Amino acid sequence: MASQQLSTQFLKAIQNRRTVYHLSNKQILSDAQLVQLVQQAVREAPSSFNVQSTRVVVLFGKQHQNYWLKIVPDALRAVSGEAAVEASMDKLKGFAAGSGTVLFFEDMNLIKGQQEAFPTYAANFPVWAKHASGMAQAYTWVLLEAEGYGASLQHYGSVTGETLKRFYQLPESYDIQGEMVFGFPETPAGEKEYIPDEERVIMFK
């Protein structure tokens, strides 16, 4: 059973997890240490029937910059035109200024296997896969924050997913869920407003 001290430390860590956009690439951990951190987060994230369907690609350096300054703009241009790229470039350059990007995928072959093995719950498994990815994302984000990084979660995968699979020779079954940009936080997150807890958590005895 966790001690009160451990639960207090965990609560502090999740309170500190915030969206930070103003990032730089000042080093906090080595690339190898950061990848190990992400591996630990993904390993411990729960999944339905312990299928462990979450897959992650970590981009550093030129690969990270190429994603935000080449792959994303090209994808936006193809679907929405040059005006969409121009409207987004300042934001994309801000992402590129960070240290790296964590790409989160779900392996849909594993999800299909669950659907075949447990047809009663077939419609639920894709939803549960998103839950699993969300928990892996949350664990990763909290650990990055605890190490001193700032991060934000982005969702350009609907236009870049197929390109990523071709560019990095990823399995066709990989379905991108989100991109987590991380780096040294040059500016702290702003104040966060909370609605009353009683509106979100209801108790019955």
Rosetta blueprint (number, residue, H / E / L):
1 M L
2 A L
3 S L
4 Q H
5 Q H
6 L H
7 S H
8 T H
9 Q H
10 F H
11 L H
12 K H
13 A H
14 I H
15 Q H
16 N H
17 R L
18 R L
19 T E
20 V L
21 Y L
22 H L
23 L E
24 S E
25 N L
26 K L
27 Q L
28 I L
29 L L
30 S L
31 D H
32 A H
33 Q H
34 L H
35 V H
36 Q H
37 L H
38 V H
39 Q H
40 Q H
41 A H
42 V H
43 R H
44 E H
45 A L
46 P L
47 S L
48 S H
49 F H
50 N H
51 V L
52 Q L
53 S L
54 T E
55 R E
56 V E
57 V E
58 V E
59 L E
60 F E
61 G H
62 K H
63 Q H
64 H H
65 Q H
66 N H
67 Y H
68 W H
69 L H
70 K H
71 I H
72 V H
73 P H
74 D H
75 A H
76 L H
77 R H
78 A H
79 V H
80 S H
81 G L
82 E H
83 A H
84 A H
85 V H
86 E H
87 A H
88 S H
89 M H
90 D H
91 K H
92 L H
93 K H
94 G H
95 F H
96 A H
97 A L
98 G L
99 S L
100 G E
101 T E
102 V E
103 L E
104 F E
105 F E
106 E E
107 D E
108 M H
109 N H
110 L H
111 I H
112 K H
113 G H
114 Q H
115 Q H
116 E H
117 A H
118 F L
119 P H
120 T H
121 Y H
122 A L
123 A L
124 N L
125 F H
126 P H
127 V H
128 W H
129 A H
130 K H
131 H H
132 A H
133 S H
134 G H
135 M H
136 A H
137 Q H
138 A H
139 Y H
140 T H
141 W H
142 V H
143 L H
144 L H
145 E H
146 A H
147 E L
148 G L
149 Y L
150 G E
151 A E
152 S E
153 L E
154 Q E
155 H L
156 Y L
157 G H
158 S H
159 V H
160 T H
161 G H
162 E H
163 T H
164 L H
165 K H
166 R H
167 F H
168 Y L
169 Q L
170 L L
171 P L
172 E L
173 S L
174 Y E
175 D E
176 I E
177 Q E
178 G E
179 E E
180 M E
181 V E
182 F E
183 G E
184 F E
185 P E
186 E L
187 T L
188 P L
189 A L
190 G L
191 E L
192 K L
193 E L
194 Y L
195 I L
196 P L
197 D H
198 E H
199 E H
200 R L
201 V L
202 I L
203 M L
204 F L
205 K L
